[in-house]
Structure formats: structure tokens, C-alpha cells
Amino acid sequence: MNFEAGIRFIVFLVIFGVSNYLMMLRRYENDIKKKNLQQEKISRLYPKGSFIF
């Protein structure tokens, strides 16, 4: 493997890694939003101050 091919491979790995990171970050943020929305819906079912055994 020559030097130029090595550099191209490293650049490819960096670009692939960054794009993968951004996709996973977007998915994580969407999951957090869904979780918060679910918690808000559940909290509306049980008024504040009520306690269920």
C-alpha cells in the first residue's frame, strides 16, 4: 500500500466515522425527546400530590 492510498483510507475512515457519529447523535436526541414526551403524558395521568401503592 503506498502513501497516497493510506492517506485516502484514513480520510475515508474519518469521514465515515463522523457521519456515523452524527447519525447516532440525531437518533439519541430523538429517543430523549420521545422519552420526555412519554414521561409528560404519564405525569398527566397522576396528579401531583397523589400517591399510589
PDB file of N, CA, C and O in Angstrom:
ATOM      1  N   MET A   1       0.858  -1.177   0.000  1.00  0.00           N
ATOM      2  CA  MET A   1       0.000   0.000   0.000  1.00  0.00           C
ATOM      3  C   MET A   1       0.900   1.235   0.000  1.00  0.00           C
ATOM      4  O   MET A   1       1.764   1.385   0.863  1.00  0.00           O
ATOM      5  N   ASN A   2       0.693   2.088  -0.947  1.00  0.00           N
ATOM      6  CA  ASN A   2       1.525   3.290  -1.000  1.00  0.00           C
ATOM      7  C   ASN A   2       0.979   4.376  -0.082  1.00  0.00           C
ATOM      8  O   ASN A   2      -0.088   4.235   0.515  1.00  0.00           O
ATOM      9  N   PHE A   3       1.729   5.444   0.011  1.00  0.00           N
ATOM     10  CA  PHE A   3       1.409   6.520   0.959  1.00  0.00           C
ATOM     11  C   PHE A   3       0.089   7.200   0.620  1.00  0.00           C
ATOM     12  O   PHE A   3      -0.713   7.479   1.511  1.00  0.00           O
ATOM     13  N   GLU A   4      -0.142   7.469  -0.667  1.00  0.00           N
ATOM     14  CA  GLU A   4      -1.368   8.161  -1.067  1.00  0.00           C
ATOM     15  C   GLU A   4      -2.605   7.321  -0.759  1.00  0.00           C
ATOM     16  O   GLU A   4      -3.615   7.852  -0.297  1.00  0.00           O
ATOM     17  N   ALA A   5      -2.535   6.039  -1.007  1.00  0.00           N
ATOM     18  CA  ALA A   5      -3.667   5.158  -0.711  1.00  0.00           C
ATOM     19  C   ALA A   5      -3.913   5.106   0.797  1.00  0.00           C
ATOM     20  O   ALA A   5      -5.065   5.055   1.228  1.00  0.00           O
ATOM     21  N   GLY A   6      -2.870   5.116   1.591  1.00  0.00           N
ATOM     22  CA  GLY A   6      -3.012   5.125   3.043  1.00  0.00           C
ATOM     23  C   GLY A   6      -3.708   6.380   3.533  1.00  0.00           C
ATOM     24  O   GLY A   6      -4.582   6.320   4.397  1.00  0.00           O
ATOM     25  N   ILE A   7      -3.317   7.513   2.979  1.00  0.00           N
ATOM     26  CA  ILE A   7      -3.941   8.785   3.363  1.00  0.00           C
ATOM     27  C   ILE A   7      -5.417   8.780   2.971  1.00  0.00           C
ATOM     28  O   ILE A   7      -6.266   9.206   3.754  1.00  0.00           O
ATOM     29  N   ARG A   8      -5.732   8.297   1.750  1.00  0.00           N
ATOM     30  CA  ARG A   8      -7.137   8.241   1.322  1.00  0.00           C
ATOM     31  C   ARG A   8      -7.953   7.342   2.238  1.00  0.00           C
ATOM     32  O   ARG A   8      -9.096   7.660   2.569  1.00  0.00           O
ATOM     33  N   PHE A   9      -7.371   6.220   2.646  1.00  0.00           N
ATOM     34  CA  PHE A   9      -8.063   5.301   3.540  1.00  0.00           C
ATOM     35  C   PHE A   9      -8.342   5.952   4.888  1.00  0.00           C
ATOM     36  O   PHE A   9      -9.437   5.806   5.433  1.00  0.00           O
ATOM     37  N   ILE A  10      -7.374   6.661   5.424  1.00  0.00           N
ATOM     38  CA  ILE A  10      -7.558   7.352   6.707  1.00  0.00           C
ATOM     39  C   ILE A  10      -8.632   8.424   6.585  1.00  0.00           C
ATOM     40  O   ILE A  10      -9.467   8.563   7.479  1.00  0.00           O
ATOM     41  N   VAL A  11      -8.625   9.186   5.488  1.00  0.00           N
ATOM     42  CA  VAL A  11      -9.646  10.220   5.267  1.00  0.00           C
ATOM     43  C   VAL A  11     -11.019   9.573   5.156  1.00  0.00           C
ATOM     44  O   VAL A  11     -11.995  10.087   5.704  1.00  0.00           O
ATOM     45  N   PHE A  12     -11.101   8.442   4.445  1.00  0.00           N
ATOM     46  CA  PHE A  12     -12.369   7.728   4.334  1.00  0.00           C
ATOM     47  C   PHE A  12     -12.872   7.294   5.711  1.00  0.00           C
ATOM     48  O   PHE A  12     -14.052   7.456   6.020  1.00  0.00           O
ATOM     49  N   LEU A  13     -11.986   6.747   6.533  1.00  0.00           N
ATOM     50  CA  LEU A  13     -12.384   6.313   7.871  1.00  0.00           C
ATOM     51  C   LEU A  13     -12.869   7.478   8.719  1.00  0.00           C
ATOM     52  O   LEU A  13     -13.837   7.341   9.466  1.00  0.00           O
ATOM     53  N   VAL A  14     -12.210   8.616   8.611  1.00  0.00           N
ATOM     54  CA  VAL A  14     -12.616   9.794   9.383  1.00  0.00           C
ATOM     55  C   VAL A  14     -13.985  10.282   8.928  1.00  0.00           C
ATOM     56  O   VAL A  14     -14.846  10.575   9.758  1.00  0.00           O
ATOM     57  N   ILE A  15     -14.192  10.373   7.619  1.00  0.00           N
ATOM     58  CA  ILE A  15     -15.486  10.836   7.108  1.00  0.00           C
ATOM     59  C   ILE A  15     -16.589   9.859   7.496  1.00  0.00           C
ATOM     60  O   ILE A  15     -17.672  10.274   7.908  1.00  0.00           O
ATOM     61  N   PHE A  16     -16.317   8.565   7.366  1.00  0.00           N
ATOM     62  CA  PHE A  16     -17.306   7.553   7.738  1.00  0.00           C
ATOM     63  C   PHE A  16     -17.616   7.629   9.229  1.00  0.00           C
ATOM     64  O   PHE A  16     -18.777   7.526   9.623  1.00  0.00           O
ATOM     65  N   GLY A  17     -16.600   7.807  10.056  1.00  0.00           N
ATOM     66  CA  GLY A  17     -16.804   7.896  11.497  1.00  0.00           C
ATOM     67  C   GLY A  17     -17.603   9.120  11.895  1.00  0.00           C
ATOM     68  O   GLY A  17     -18.483   9.031  12.752  1.00  0.00           O
ATOM     69  N   VAL A  18     -17.319  10.242  11.298  1.00  0.00           N
ATOM     70  CA  VAL A  18     -18.043  11.473  11.621  1.00  0.00           C
ATOM     71  C   VAL A  18     -19.498  11.363  11.203  1.00  0.00           C
ATOM     72  O   VAL A  18     -20.393  11.764  11.948  1.00  0.00           O
ATOM     73  N   SER A  19     -19.743  10.816  10.005  1.00  0.00           N
ATOM     74  CA  SER A  19     -21.143  10.677   9.565  1.00  0.00           C
ATOM     75  C   SER A  19     -21.894   9.696  10.459  1.00  0.00           C
ATOM     76  O   SER A  19     -23.060   9.924  10.781  1.00  0.00           O
ATOM     77  N   ASN A  20     -21.249   8.616  10.859  1.00  0.00           N
ATOM     78  CA  ASN A  20     -21.883   7.649  11.755  1.00  0.00           C
ATOM     79  C   ASN A  20     -22.176   8.298  13.106  1.00  0.00           C
ATOM     80  O   ASN A  20     -23.245   8.081  13.675  1.00  0.00           O
ATOM     81  N   TYR A  21     -21.249   9.083  13.617  1.00  0.00           N
ATOM     82  CA  TYR A  21     -21.448   9.771  14.896  1.00  0.00           C
ATOM     83  C   TYR A  21     -22.633  10.727  14.826  1.00  0.00           C
ATOM     84  O   TYR A  21     -23.445  10.779  15.751  1.00  0.00           O
ATOM     85  N   LEU A  22     -22.736  11.478  13.740  1.00  0.00           N
ATOM     86  CA  LEU A  22     -23.836  12.436  13.602  1.00  0.00           C
ATOM     87  C   LEU A  22     -25.187  11.729  13.506  1.00  0.00           C
ATOM     88  O   LEU A  22     -26.176  12.203  14.065  1.00  0.00           O
ATOM     89  N   MET A  23     -25.232  10.593  12.798  1.00  0.00           N
ATOM     90  CA  MET A  23     -26.494   9.847  12.710  1.00  0.00           C
ATOM     91  C   MET A  23     -26.886   9.298  14.073  1.00  0.00           C
ATOM     92  O   MET A  23     -28.059   9.359  14.442  1.00  0.00           O
ATOM     93  N   MET A  24     -25.937   8.766  14.825  1.00  0.00           N
ATOM     94  CA  MET A  24     -26.235   8.222  16.142  1.00  0.00           C
ATOM     95  C   MET A  24     -26.635   9.332  17.107  1.00  0.00           C
ATOM     96  O   MET A  24     -27.500   9.121  17.956  1.00  0.00           O
ATOM     97  N   LEU A  25     -26.025  10.509  16.994  1.00  0.00           N
ATOM     98  CA  LEU A  25     -26.380  11.642  17.840  1.00  0.00           C
ATOM     99  C   LEU A  25     -27.805  12.092  17.567  1.00  0.00           C
ATOM    100  O   LEU A  25     -28.556  12.382  18.498  1.00  0.00           O
ATOM    101  N   ARG A  26     -28.180  12.152  16.295  1.00  0.00           N
ATOM    102  CA  ARG A  26     -29.551  12.535  15.933  1.00  0.00           C
ATOM    103  C   ARG A  26     -30.548  11.516  16.481  1.00  0.00           C
ATOM    104  O   ARG A  26     -31.598  11.895  17.000  1.00  0.00           O
ATOM    105  N   ARG A  27     -30.230  10.235  16.368  1.00  0.00           N
ATOM    106  CA  ARG A  27     -31.118   9.204  16.890  1.00  0.00           C
ATOM    107  C   ARG A  27     -31.228   9.295  18.410  1.00  0.00           C
ATOM    108  O   ARG A  27     -32.315   9.142  18.966  1.00  0.00           O
ATOM    109  N   TYR A  28     -30.112   9.544  19.076  1.00  0.00           N
ATOM    110  CA  TYR A  28     -30.125   9.675  20.536  1.00  0.00           C
ATOM    111  C   TYR A  28     -30.993  10.848  20.969  1.00  0.00           C
ATOM    112  O   TYR A  28     -31.768  10.729  21.919  1.00  0.00           O
ATOM    113  N   GLU A  29     -30.871  11.981  20.280  1.00  0.00           N
ATOM    114  CA  GLU A  29     -31.678  13.151  20.622  1.00  0.00           C
ATOM    115  C   GLU A  29     -33.163  12.869  20.407  1.00  0.00           C
ATOM    116  O   GLU A  29     -33.992  13.290  21.214  1.00  0.00           O
ATOM    117  N   ASN A  30     -33.509  12.163  19.332  1.00  0.00           N
ATOM    118  CA  ASN A  30     -34.912  11.817  19.091  1.00  0.00           C
ATOM    119  C   ASN A  30     -35.436  10.880  20.171  1.00  0.00           C
ATOM    120  O   ASN A  30     -36.577  11.020  20.612  1.00  0.00           O
ATOM    121  N   ASP A  31     -34.609   9.919  20.604  1.00  0.00           N
ATOM    122  CA  ASP A  31     -35.034   9.000  21.664  1.00  0.00           C
ATOM    123  C   ASP A  31     -35.257   9.741  22.971  1.00  0.00           C
ATOM    124  O   ASP A  31     -36.196   9.433  23.705  1.00  0.00           O
ATOM    125  N   ILE A  32     -34.406  10.715  23.271  1.00  0.00           N
ATOM    126  CA  ILE A  32     -34.562  11.501  24.502  1.00  0.00           C
ATOM    127  C   ILE A  32     -35.859  12.312  24.438  1.00  0.00           C
ATOM    128  O   ILE A  32     -36.578  12.404  25.432  1.00  0.00           O
ATOM    129  N   LYS A  33     -36.163  12.898  23.279  1.00  0.00           N
ATOM    130  CA  LYS A  33     -37.407  13.662  23.139  1.00  0.00           C
ATOM    131  C   LYS A  33     -38.619  12.764  23.339  1.00  0.00           C
ATOM    132  O   LYS A  33     -39.577  13.153  24.007  1.00  0.00           O
ATOM    133  N   LYS A  34     -38.584  11.556  22.762  1.00  0.00           N
ATOM    134  CA  LYS A  34     -39.700  10.628  22.919  1.00  0.00           C
ATOM    135  C   LYS A  34     -39.857  10.223  24.378  1.00  0.00           C
ATOM    136  O   LYS A  34     -40.978  10.116  24.875  1.00  0.00           O
ATOM    137  N   LYS A  35     -38.744   9.997  25.066  1.00  0.00           N
ATOM    138  CA  LYS A  35     -38.804   9.594  26.465  1.00  0.00           C
ATOM    139  C   LYS A  35     -39.402  10.712  27.319  1.00  0.00           C
ATOM    140  O   LYS A  35     -40.233  10.450  28.188  1.00  0.00           O
ATOM    141  N   ASN A  36     -38.986  11.952  27.077  1.00  0.00           N
ATOM    142  CA  ASN A  36     -39.532  13.079  27.834  1.00  0.00           C
ATOM    143  C   ASN A  36     -41.021  13.259  27.557  1.00  0.00           C
ATOM    144  O   ASN A  36     -41.788  13.551  28.474  1.00  0.00           O
ATOM    145  N   LEU A  37     -41.434  13.088  26.307  1.00  0.00           N
ATOM    146  CA  LEU A  37     -42.844  13.209  25.952  1.00  0.00           C
ATOM    147  C   LEU A  37     -43.655  12.117  26.643  1.00  0.00           C
ATOM    148  O   LEU A  37     -44.758  12.376  27.125  1.00  0.00           O
ATOM    149  N   GLN A  38     -43.121  10.907  26.696  1.00  0.00           N
ATOM    150  CA  GLN A  38     -43.806   9.810  27.363  1.00  0.00           C
ATOM    151  C   GLN A  38     -43.945  10.087  28.859  1.00  0.00           C
ATOM    152  O   GLN A  38     -44.995   9.818  29.443  1.00  0.00           O
ATOM    153  N   GLN A  39     -42.898  10.619  29.480  1.00  0.00           N
ATOM    154  CA  GLN A  39     -42.962  10.947  30.905  1.00  0.00           C
ATOM    155  C   GLN A  39     -43.993  12.038  31.173  1.00  0.00           C
ATOM    156  O   GLN A  39     -44.705  11.987  32.176  1.00  0.00           O
ATOM    157  N   GLU A  40     -44.077  13.017  30.288  1.00  0.00           N
ATOM    158  CA  GLU A  40     -45.077  14.075  30.463  1.00  0.00           C
ATOM    159  C   GLU A  40     -46.496  13.519  30.359  1.00  0.00           C
ATOM    160  O   GLU A  40     -47.375  13.916  31.124  1.00  0.00           O
ATOM    161  N   LYS A  41     -46.721  12.607  29.420  1.00  0.00           N
ATOM    162  CA  LYS A  41     -48.051  12.011  29.279  1.00  0.00           C
ATOM    163  C   LYS A  41     -48.415  11.197  30.507  1.00  0.00           C
ATOM    164  O   LYS A  41     -49.554  11.250  30.972  1.00  0.00           O
ATOM    165  N   ILE A  42     -47.456  10.443  31.040  1.00  0.00           N
ATOM    166  CA  ILE A  42     -47.719   9.643  32.240  1.00  0.00           C
ATOM    167  C   ILE A  42     -47.964  10.552  33.437  1.00  0.00           C
ATOM    168  O   ILE A  42     -48.832  10.262  34.260  1.00  0.00           O
ATOM    169  N   SER A  43     -47.215  11.648  33.549  1.00  0.00           N
ATOM    170  CA  SER A  43     -47.381  12.536  34.700  1.00  0.00           C
ATOM    171  C   SER A  43     -48.748  13.222  34.693  1.00  0.00           C
ATOM    172  O   SER A  43     -49.253  13.592  35.753  1.00  0.00           O
ATOM    173  N   ARG A  44     -49.353  13.396  33.520  1.00  0.00           N
ATOM    174  CA  ARG A  44     -50.694  13.977  33.463  1.00  0.00           C
ATOM    175  C   ARG A  44     -51.748  13.021  34.016  1.00  0.00           C
ATOM    176  O   ARG A  44     -52.789  13.458  34.505  1.00  0.00           O
ATOM    177  N   LEU A  45     -51.480  11.719  33.938  1.00  0.00           N
ATOM    178  CA  LEU A  45     -52.447  10.735  34.431  1.00  0.00           C
ATOM    179  C   LEU A  45     -52.527  10.749  35.953  1.00  0.00           C
ATOM    180  O   LEU A  45     -53.588  10.501  36.525  1.00  0.00           O
ATOM    181  N   TYR A  46     -51.400  11.039  36.608  1.00  0.00           N
ATOM    182  CA  TYR A  46     -51.337  11.028  38.057  1.00  0.00           C
ATOM    183  C   TYR A  46     -51.082  12.439  38.560  1.00  0.00           C
ATOM    184  O   TYR A  46     -49.959  12.927  38.434  1.00  0.00           O
ATOM    185  N   PRO A  47     -52.073  13.112  39.125  1.00  0.00           N
ATOM    186  CA  PRO A  47     -51.890  14.485  39.572  1.00  0.00           C
ATOM    187  C   PRO A  47     -50.829  14.592  40.669  1.00  0.00           C
ATOM    188  O   PRO A  47     -50.555  13.630  41.387  1.00  0.00           O
ATOM    189  N   LYS A  48     -50.251  15.763  40.777  1.00  0.00           N
ATOM    190  CA  LYS A  48     -49.205  15.991  41.767  1.00  0.00           C
ATOM    191  C   LYS A  48     -49.791  15.867  43.186  1.00  0.00           C
ATOM    192  O   LYS A  48     -50.876  16.376  43.469  1.00  0.00           O
ATOM    193  N   GLY A  49     -49.061  15.192  44.054  1.00  0.00           N
ATOM    194  CA  GLY A  49     -49.503  15.014  45.413  1.00  0.00           C
ATOM    195  C   GLY A  49     -50.235  13.710  45.640  1.00  0.00           C
ATOM    196  O   GLY A  49     -50.467  13.332  46.788  1.00  0.00           O
ATOM    197  N   SER A  50     -50.606  13.013  44.582  1.00  0.00           N
ATOM    198  CA  SER A  50     -51.285  11.728  44.780  1.00  0.00           C
ATOM    199  C   SER A  50     -50.228  10.643  44.923  1.00  0.00           C
ATOM    200  O   SER A  50     -49.151  10.732  44.335  1.00  0.00           O
ATOM    201  N   PHE A  51     -50.540   9.631  45.699  1.00  0.00           N
ATOM    202  CA  PHE A  51     -49.597   8.535  45.926  1.00  0.00           C
ATOM    203  C   PHE A  51     -50.321   7.224  45.716  1.00  0.00           C
ATOM    204  O   PHE A  51     -51.387   6.995  46.288  1.00  0.00           O
ATOM    205  N   ILE A  52     -49.743   6.362  44.896  1.00  0.00           N
ATOM    206  CA  ILE A  52     -50.354   5.078  44.575  1.00  0.00           C
ATOM    207  C   ILE A  52     -49.457   3.991  45.139  1.00  0.00           C
ATOM    208  O   ILE A  52     -48.250   3.980  44.899  1.00  0.00           O
ATOM    209  N   PHE A  53     -50.070   3.059  45.906  1.00  0.00           N
ATOM    210  CA  PHE A  53     -49.290   1.962  46.493  1.00  0.00           C
ATOM    211  C   PHE A  53     -48.952   0.923  45.466  1.00  0.00           C
ATOM    212  O   PHE A  53     -48.299  -0.071  45.784  1.00  0.00           O
TER     213      PHE A  53
END
